[in-house]
């Protein structure tokens, strides 16, 4: 049963509770199969650890996507803009390091540009703003602090075409139906003809896929366990991160990598600020993240279900990663009920 926390709630051990965190943790840890939503990874420490992950030799995703942008940025901008000026809006902007490649191409094309980074983290937005303004002074940066996953409220410029970036394979963290609904909410904020540039990790051999989530330096393990450190701090919990093992596995049926925290022994954990405890059996897991892998047909189906039409895709030489341009159609009618969309075929 979900618990609703009226805001604000003050607890003597932690101060003011974040209602979203409290409700998500209570719901996840009291479920029959325990889970925590992956957005809880990204406190300050978790964001720093993820930046380290993107630099690991095993973690091909960021490196390969950046290479795709370097090779194709001018064409991406030209295709998205057509004969019009273009404004770029980015969901989950982070530091905007990869976006600089596209913004350089945009400034070269039209002289000046507007960039709207959207992120829940004020620190990330400040970093993105500083990075872009330092590298590209002709770009007008208009940061928006918002939880776009829950409250999609974008202002599409009326005097030029808009391209929304959702890169880094972030869409893969959503279950298929959630991914459709997220893109449907995005489509509802756009004008017909506006563009979406979406990054997706593609189905591939497991010898490449699994090490990206099980790196030799155990940075991903530290990133996974940091979610428990956050709960200790924000909810006065008493998790022992060393009492859990990091585990990343391939779920062939659902075409996804799953990350889990697996209890090494039978244990009980108290979450003082939420006034409840949980028990974990030896070998019981807390499911912390999914990362869905796509096929080209799966990407096209996703776009069609959300009110976009696929226009062009760019891949690295191995087809490990794809960046896809889609256009908002002139219709906003979505099915009231849609079958679950599988993101890709299974690895053979």
C-alpha positions, 0 to 999 in steps of 0.5 A, a space after each residue: 500500500 502506498 503511503 502519502 506524505 503531506 508536505 512539509 513533513 519534518 523529522 527530528 533525525 533528518 529535518 524536512 522530508 522530501 515527499 517524492 523520496 519518502 513515497 517512492 522508497 516506502 512504495 518500493 521497499 514494501 512491495 513484494 519484490 523490492 525495488 527503488 527507482 533509479 532517479 534516486 541514484 543522482 544525489 551529488 555523490 551519485 552524479 559524480 560516480 556516474 561521471 566516472 562511469 562514463 569514462 571507464 573503458 568498459 562503458 562504451 555508451 558515452 564514448 560511442 554516442 559522442 563519436 556519433 555526434 562529432 561525425 554527424 552534428 552538422 547533418 543532424 542540425 541541418 535535418 532538424 532545422 530545415 529552412 528555419 532557425 532552431 532552438 535546442 531544448 535538452 531533457 536531463 541536460 547534466 553538464 551538456 558536454 556532448 551537447 556542445 558538439 551540436 551547439 557548435 554546429 548550430 552556431 556555425 549554421 545560424 550565428 546565434 542560438 538559444 539552448 534550454 537545458 532542463 534538469 532536476 539538479 540546480 548544480 547540474 544546470 549551473 555546470 551546463 550553463 557555465 560550460 556552454 557560455 564559456 565555450 559558446 558565448 553566442 548561445 543564450 542559455 535559459 536553464 529550467 529546473 524541473 522534474 521533467 519525468 513527472 511534470 512536463 511543462 516546456 515552452 516551445 518557441 513560437 518564432 523558430 523550430 524546436 529540437 528536443 534532445 533526449 540523449 545518453 540512452 536515458 529512455 532505456 531506463 523506463 519500462 516500455 509503456 512508461 517510455 511511450 507515455 513520457 514521449 507522448 507528454 513531450 509530444 503534447 508540448 511541441 508543435 507539428 514539425 518540431 524535432 526529437 533527437 533520441 539516443 538509444 543503446 542497441 541490442 548487442 553481444 553480451 561480451 560487450 554489454 555486460 562489462 559496461 555494468 560490471 566494470 573491473 574497478 567496481 565504480 558501478 558497484 559503488 554507484 549502485 550502493 550509493 543509493 543506500 547511503 542516500 537513504 541513510 542520510 535522507 531517511 535516517 535508515 541504517 543500511 550497511 552498504 557492505 552487506 549487499 552485493 552489486 549485481 547486473 544481469 541480462 534479462 533476455 525476455 525483456 531485452 534489458 540489463 537489470 541492476 540489483 543490490 543483493 543481500 549477503 545474509 538475512 538482515 533487518 533495516 530500519 528507516 527511522 524517518 518513515 517509521 517502518 522496517 524491512 526484512 531481507 532474506 539472504 540472496 534477496 534483492 532490491 531492484 534498482 535499475 533497468 536499462 532497455 536495449 533497442 532494435 531499429 524496428 523497436 525505435 520506430 515503433 516507440 516513435 509511432 506510439 508517441 506521435 512522432 515519425 522517424 526520419 533518420 538514424 545515425 550509428 557507430 561503426 559497430 551499430 552499438 548505439 543509435 541517435 535517431 531524429 524524429 518529427 512531431 506529427 500533426 496528430 495528438 490522439 494517442 490510444 487510451 490503452 496500448 499494448 506493452 511495447 517491447 524495445 527490441 528483439 532478444 539477443 540470440 
